Amino acid sequence: MTAPDQLRETLEPLTTEQRVERAARFRCTGDPADPAEATKIALRTLARQHQTLTVDLDALRARLDELTIQANPALRRAVGVGADVASMLLVAAGDNPERLTSEAAFAALCGASPVEASSGKHVSHRLNKGGNRDGNHALWRIAMVRLTCHQPTKDYAARRRSDGKSQRFIIRCLKRYIAREIHQLLLHPQPATTGRDLRQARRQAGYTQAQVAQALNCDQSRISEIENDRRCAHEITNRYRAWLDAQPATCAA
């Protein structure tokens, strides 16, 4: 933003990754008293720090991904629950989630329980600002994801809007419903369906991931994530399974 015009015009059209890569390769051999040279030195230092920290962050995310899947695979398979959200919920529940004797207790723990705010004949509830805020944030993130890609949630939101409810009210209701679902997964985790059998079935049929991705009109990376239980994508997983079942027993080699 404050670099000399020539340097800024070179970097401004690039994406963040391209800027980092370009800046990390700067050759700073000029006079450091020159503003352009000093800016290049600063940018190169920041870019190389960015690259180092990105590598560390990716490694930690991969480890967190493995740990959350190991801790509660059913939770990770829930719609909208990734490694970050699952870790927040698992930490909020603690090592003894059985102390949460009801889903209402878990909702209160996460600050997702309604707080009475009625007056006279007017019955209303207000936002709960207490509880574990990380757990509350995790529920909010699940709700926001489901509002964009989960049809039952989208239908529910549309129905409540038609009743004149605000977006904030709808999200508060969603968090309460999600808390009920998460409580069951934490206390009584059900065996999670896996996509690993799809990989074996695909190989036996003689198809590649690229062919499956083309048939399902999605990215190949999504197929890989499903087969390795790295992503919960029920709609694509169901279409993947149905597509494989509809194929001949053996693919023409």
C-alpha positions as CSV (number, residue, x, y, z in Angstrom):
1,M,0.0,0.0,0.0
2,T,2.8,2.4,0.8
3,A,5.5,1.1,-1.5
4,P,6.9,3.3,-4.3
5,D,4.8,3.5,-7.4
6,Q,6.9,1.1,-9.6
7,L,7.0,-1.6,-6.9
8,R,3.3,-1.2,-6.0
9,E,2.2,-1.4,-9.7
10,T,4.2,-4.6,-10.1
11,L,2.7,-6.4,-7.0
12,E,-0.8,-4.9,-6.9
13,P,-2.4,-7.0,-9.8
14,L,-1.1,-10.3,-8.2
15,T,-3.0,-12.5,-5.8
16,T,-1.7,-12.9,-2.2
17,E,0.1,-16.2,-3.0
18,Q,1.7,-14.7,-6.1
19,R,2.8,-11.6,-4.1
20,V,4.3,-13.7,-1.4
21,E,6.2,-15.8,-3.9
22,R,7.4,-12.8,-5.8
23,A,8.5,-10.9,-2.7
24,A,10.3,-13.9,-1.2
25,R,12.5,-14.0,-4.3
26,F,13.5,-10.3,-4.3
27,R,17.2,-9.8,-4.7
28,C,18.1,-6.9,-2.4
29,T,21.6,-5.8,-3.5
30,G,21.0,-2.0,-3.7
31,D,21.4,0.7,-1.2
32,P,19.2,0.1,1.8
33,A,18.8,3.8,2.3
34,D,16.9,3.9,-0.9
35,P,13.1,3.8,-0.1
36,A,12.4,1.3,-2.9
37,E,15.2,-1.0,-1.8
38,A,14.2,-0.7,1.9
39,T,10.7,-1.6,1.0
40,K,11.9,-4.7,-1.0
41,I,13.9,-5.8,2.1
42,A,10.9,-5.5,4.3
43,L,8.6,-7.3,1.9
44,R,11.1,-10.1,1.4
45,T,11.4,-10.6,5.1
46,L,7.6,-10.7,5.6
47,A,7.1,-13.0,2.6
48,R,9.6,-15.5,3.9
49,Q,8.0,-15.4,7.4
50,H,4.6,-16.0,5.7
51,Q,5.9,-19.0,3.8
52,T,7.5,-20.5,7.0
53,L,4.4,-20.0,9.1
54,T,2.1,-21.3,6.4
55,V,4.1,-24.6,6.3
56,D,3.8,-24.9,10.1
57,L,0.1,-24.0,10.0
58,D,-0.6,-26.6,7.3
59,A,1.2,-29.3,9.4
60,L,-0.8,-28.4,12.5
61,R,-4.1,-28.4,10.6
62,A,-3.3,-31.8,9.2
63,R,-2.5,-33.1,12.8
64,L,-5.7,-31.5,14.1
65,D,-7.7,-33.1,11.3
66,E,-6.4,-36.5,12.3
67,L,-7.0,-36.0,16.0
68,T,-10.6,-34.9,15.6
69,I,-11.4,-37.8,13.3
70,Q,-9.8,-40.2,15.8
71,A,-11.6,-38.6,18.8
72,N,-15.1,-38.6,17.3
73,P,-15.5,-39.5,13.6
74,A,-19.3,-39.2,13.8
75,L,-18.9,-35.6,14.9
76,R,-16.6,-34.8,12.0
77,R,-19.1,-36.3,9.6
78,A,-21.8,-33.9,10.7
79,V,-22.7,-31.2,8.1
80,G,-20.7,-28.1,8.7
81,V,-18.2,-29.6,11.2
82,G,-14.6,-29.4,10.1
83,A,-11.4,-29.9,12.1
84,D,-11.5,-26.4,13.7
85,V,-15.2,-26.6,14.7
86,A,-14.9,-30.1,16.0
87,S,-11.9,-29.2,18.2
88,M,-13.8,-26.3,19.7
89,L,-16.8,-28.5,20.5
90,L,-14.6,-31.3,21.9
91,V,-12.7,-28.9,24.1
92,A,-15.9,-27.3,25.3
93,A,-17.4,-30.7,26.2
94,G,-14.2,-31.7,28.0
95,D,-12.9,-35.1,28.9
96,N,-16.1,-36.0,30.8
97,P,-19.0,-35.0,28.5
98,E,-21.3,-37.3,30.4
99,R,-21.6,-34.6,33.1
100,L,-23.8,-32.8,30.5
101,T,-26.9,-34.8,31.5
102,S,-29.2,-33.2,28.9
103,E,-29.0,-31.4,25.6
104,A,-30.3,-28.3,27.4
105,A,-27.3,-28.4,29.6
106,F,-24.9,-28.5,26.6
107,A,-26.8,-25.6,25.0
108,A,-26.4,-23.6,28.2
109,L,-22.7,-24.5,28.3
110,C,-22.3,-23.1,24.8
111,G,-24.5,-20.0,25.5
112,A,-27.1,-21.2,23.0
113,S,-30.0,-21.6,25.4
114,P,-32.7,-18.9,25.3
115,V,-32.9,-16.4,28.1
116,E,-36.3,-15.4,29.3
117,A,-37.1,-11.8,28.6
118,S,-40.9,-11.7,28.9
119,S,-42.8,-8.8,30.4
120,G,-46.4,-9.0,31.3
121,K,-48.3,-10.7,28.5
122,H,-45.4,-10.3,26.1
123,V,-43.4,-13.5,25.8
124,S,-39.9,-13.2,24.4
125,H,-36.4,-14.4,24.8
126,R,-33.1,-12.6,24.4
127,L,-29.6,-13.5,23.3
128,N,-27.6,-15.5,25.8
129,K,-24.2,-13.8,26.2
130,G,-22.8,-16.4,28.7
131,G,-21.4,-19.9,28.3
132,N,-18.3,-21.1,26.5
133,R,-17.8,-18.6,23.7
134,D,-15.7,-20.9,21.6
135,G,-18.5,-23.5,21.7
136,N,-21.0,-20.8,20.8
137,H,-18.8,-19.7,17.9
138,A,-18.6,-23.3,16.7
139,L,-22.4,-23.6,16.7
140,W,-22.6,-20.3,14.8
141,R,-20.2,-21.5,12.1
142,I,-22.1,-24.7,11.7
143,A,-25.3,-22.7,11.3
144,M,-23.8,-20.4,8.7
145,V,-22.4,-23.3,6.7
146,R,-25.8,-25.1,6.7
147,L,-27.6,-22.0,5.6
148,T,-25.6,-22.1,2.4
149,C,-25.4,-25.8,1.5
150,H,-27.9,-27.8,3.7
151,Q,-31.3,-27.9,2.1
152,P,-33.3,-28.7,5.2
153,T,-31.7,-25.8,7.0
154,K,-32.4,-23.5,4.1
155,D,-36.0,-24.6,4.0
156,Y,-36.3,-24.0,7.7
157,A,-34.8,-20.5,7.4
158,A,-37.2,-19.6,4.5
159,R,-40.2,-20.8,6.5
160,R,-39.2,-18.7,9.6
161,R,-38.6,-15.7,7.4
162,S,-42.1,-16.0,6.0
163,D,-43.3,-15.8,9.6
164,G,-41.6,-12.5,9.9
165,K,-38.6,-13.6,11.9
166,S,-35.2,-11.9,11.6
167,Q,-32.0,-13.5,10.5
168,R,-30.6,-13.1,14.0
169,F,-33.6,-14.9,15.5
170,I,-33.3,-17.7,12.9
171,I,-29.6,-18.2,13.7
172,R,-30.3,-18.3,17.4
173,C,-32.9,-21.0,16.8
174,L,-30.5,-23.0,14.5
175,K,-27.8,-22.9,17.1
176,R,-30.2,-24.4,19.7
177,Y,-31.2,-27.2,17.3
178,I,-27.6,-27.8,16.4
179,A,-26.6,-28.0,20.1
180,R,-29.2,-30.8,20.5
181,E,-27.6,-32.7,17.6
182,I,-24.0,-32.2,18.8
183,H,-24.9,-33.3,22.3
184,Q,-26.1,-36.6,21.0
185,L,-22.9,-37.0,18.9
186,L,-20.7,-36.2,21.9
187,L,-22.4,-38.5,24.4
188,H,-23.7,-41.3,22.1
189,P,-21.5,-41.2,18.9
190,Q,-22.9,-43.4,16.2
191,P,-20.6,-45.3,13.8
192,A,-19.9,-42.8,11.0
193,T,-20.4,-43.8,7.4
194,T,-17.2,-43.9,5.6
195,G,-16.1,-43.1,2.0
196,R,-13.2,-45.5,2.1
197,D,-15.3,-48.3,0.6
198,L,-16.0,-46.0,-2.4
199,R,-12.3,-46.0,-3.2
200,Q,-12.1,-49.7,-3.2
201,A,-15.3,-50.0,-5.3
202,R,-14.0,-47.4,-7.8
203,R,-10.7,-49.3,-8.2
204,Q,-12.5,-52.6,-8.7
205,A,-14.7,-51.0,-11.4
206,G,-11.6,-49.6,-13.1
207,Y,-12.4,-45.9,-12.8
208,T,-10.0,-43.1,-11.9
209,Q,-10.9,-40.2,-9.5
210,A,-10.8,-37.9,-12.5
211,Q,-13.4,-39.9,-14.3
212,V,-15.7,-39.9,-11.2
213,A,-15.2,-36.2,-10.7
214,Q,-16.1,-35.5,-14.4
215,A,-19.2,-37.7,-14.1
216,L,-20.4,-36.0,-10.9
217,N,-19.4,-32.5,-12.1
218,C,-17.2,-31.7,-9.2
219,D,-13.5,-31.2,-8.4
220,Q,-11.2,-34.2,-8.2
221,S,-10.0,-33.0,-4.8
222,R,-13.5,-33.4,-3.4
223,I,-13.6,-37.0,-4.5
224,S,-10.2,-37.6,-2.8
225,E,-11.4,-35.9,0.4
226,I,-14.5,-38.1,0.4
227,E,-12.6,-41.3,-0.1
228,N,-10.2,-40.4,2.7
229,D,-12.9,-39.3,5.1
230,R,-11.5,-35.7,5.0
231,R,-14.7,-34.0,4.2
232,C,-18.4,-34.4,5.0
233,A,-20.3,-34.0,1.7
234,H,-23.4,-36.1,2.0
235,E,-25.0,-35.0,-1.2
236,I,-21.9,-35.7,-3.3
237,T,-21.2,-38.9,-1.4
238,N,-24.7,-40.2,-2.1
239,R,-24.4,-39.3,-5.7
240,Y,-21.0,-41.0,-5.9
241,R,-22.4,-44.2,-4.4
242,A,-25.4,-44.1,-6.6
243,W,-23.3,-43.5,-9.7
244,L,-21.0,-46.5,-8.9
245,D,-24.0,-48.7,-8.2
246,A,-25.3,-47.8,-11.7
247,Q,-22.1,-48.7,-13.4
248,P,-21.4,-52.2,-14.9
249,A,-19.7,-54.6,-12.5
250,T,-16.4,-54.2,-14.4
251,C,-15.3,-51.2,-16.4
252,A,-14.1,-51.9,-19.9
253,A,-10.3,-51.8,-19.8
